[in-house]
């Protein structure tokens, strides 16, 4: 099935320290680049600024802060991978409430390395429901023509 995706990029300036072999390393800063690929489930007008504002608001608790002090990272080692996994869950729910489907999230702490989660590989039970909604939206669009 062919469909159109939207890609959004966000930047989070924050610091963290990670545990390596049980020892907490030095606190250091990053500008994390977080890229998400999404799909609009409902076929209605897209208000990008509204969605972007909601996601920026979500990330605001991390901006210019020490991630180790923010739940769940006060108990979870805030590695690139763990942060990306957590943001995936949170953003997928936020997007779903707004009628969007998260397809992929990519998070990098340097321009040369990124951690990528492709949710199409993870979609289980919700996949059929989401694909039905997408197919219905496409059919509705075709009928309108």
For each residue, the residues with C-beta under 8 A, 3 or more apart:
1: 131 134 135 138
2:
3: 39 134 138
4: 39
5: 37 38 39 103
6: 37 38 39 40 46 48
7: 35 36 37 38
8: 35 36 38 51 52 55
9: 33 34 35
10: 33 34 35 36 55 56 59
11: 31 32 33 34
12: 31 32 34 59 62 63
13: 29 30 31 32 63 64
14: 29 30 32 62 63 64 65 66 67
15: 27 28 29 30 65 66 67
16: 27 28 30 66 67 68 73 78 83
17: 24 25 26 27 28 68 78
18: 24 25 77 78 79
19: 22 23 24 25 77
20: 23 25
21:
22: 19
23: 19 20
24: 17 18 19
25: 17 18 19 20 28
26: 17
27: 15 16 17 66 68
28: 15 16 17 25
29: 13 14 15
30: 13 14 15 16 109
31: 11 12 13
32: 11 12 13 14 83 107 108 109
33: 9 10 11 106 107 108 111 114
34: 9 10 11 12 59 84 87 105 106 107
35: 7 8 9 10 104 105 106 107
36: 7 8 10 55 91 95 102 104 105 106
37: 5 6 7 102 103 104 105
38: 5 6 7 8 95 100 101 102 103
39: 3 4 5 6 100 101 103 134
40: 6 43 44 46 99 100 101 137
41: 99 100 101 130 133 134 137
42: 99 133 137
43: 40 137 138 140 141
44: 40 99
45:
46: 6 40 51
47: 50 51
48: 6 51 52
49: 52 53
50: 47 53 54
51: 8 46 47 48 54 55 95 98 100
52: 8 48 49 55 56
53: 49 50 56 57
54: 50 51 57 58 94 98
55: 8 10 36 51 52 58 59 91 94
56: 10 52 53 59 60
57: 53 54 60
58: 54 55 61 90 91 94
59: 10 12 34 55 56 62 63
60: 56 57 63
61: 58 65 70
62: 12 14 59 65 67 70
63: 12 13 14 59 60
64: 13 14
65: 14 15 61 62 69 70
66: 14 15 16 27 69 70
67: 14 15 16 62 70 73 78 83
68: 16 17 27 73 74 78
69: 65 66 73 74
70: 61 62 65 66 67 73 74
71: 74 75
72: 75 76 86
73: 16 67 68 69 70 76 77 78 82 83 86
74: 68 69 70 71
75: 71 72
76: 72 73 82 86
77: 18 19 73 82
78: 16 17 18 67 68 73 82 83
79: 18 82 83
80: 83 84 107 108 109 115
81: 84 85 115
82: 73 76 77 78 79 85 86
83: 16 32 67 73 78 79 80 86 87 107
84: 34 80 81 87 88 105 106 107 115 117
85: 81 82 88 89 117
86: 72 73 76 82 83 89 90
87: 34 83 84 90 91 105 107
88: 84 85 91 92 102 105 117 119
89: 85 86 92 93
90: 58 86 87 93 94
91: 36 55 58 87 88 94 95 102 105
92: 88 89 95 96 102 119
93: 89 90 96 97
94: 54 55 58 90 91 97 98
95: 36 38 51 91 92 98 100 101 102
96: 92 93 99 100 101 102
97: 93 94
98: 51 54 94 95
99: 40 41 42 44 96
100: 38 39 40 41 51 95 96
101: 38 39 40 41 95 96 130 134
102: 36 37 38 88 91 92 95 96 105 119
103: 5 37 38 39 118 119 120
104: 35 36 37 116 117 118 119 120
105: 34 35 36 37 84 87 88 91 102 116 117 119
106: 33 34 35 36 84 114 115 116 117
107: 32 33 34 35 80 83 84 87 114 115
108: 32 33 80 111 113 114 115
109: 30 32 80 113
110: 113
111: 33 108
112:
113: 108 109 110
114: 33 106 107 108
115: 80 81 84 106 107 108
116: 104 105 106
117: 84 85 88 104 105 106 122
118: 103 104 121 122
119: 88 92 102 103 104 105 122 123
120: 103 104 123
121: 118
122: 117 118 119
123: 119 120 126 127 130
124: 127
125: 128 129
126: 123 129 130
127: 123 124 130 131
128: 125 131 132
129: 125 126 132 133
130: 41 101 123 126 127 133 134
131: 1 127 128 134 135
132: 128 129 135 136
133: 41 42 129 130 136 137
134: 1 3 39 41 101 130 131 137 138
135: 1 131 132 138 139
136: 132 133 139 140
137: 40 41 42 43 133 134 140 141
138: 1 3 43 134 135 141 142
139: 135 136 142 143
140: 43 136 137 143 144
141: 43 137 138 144 145
142: 138 139 145
143: 139 140
144: 140 141
145: 141 142
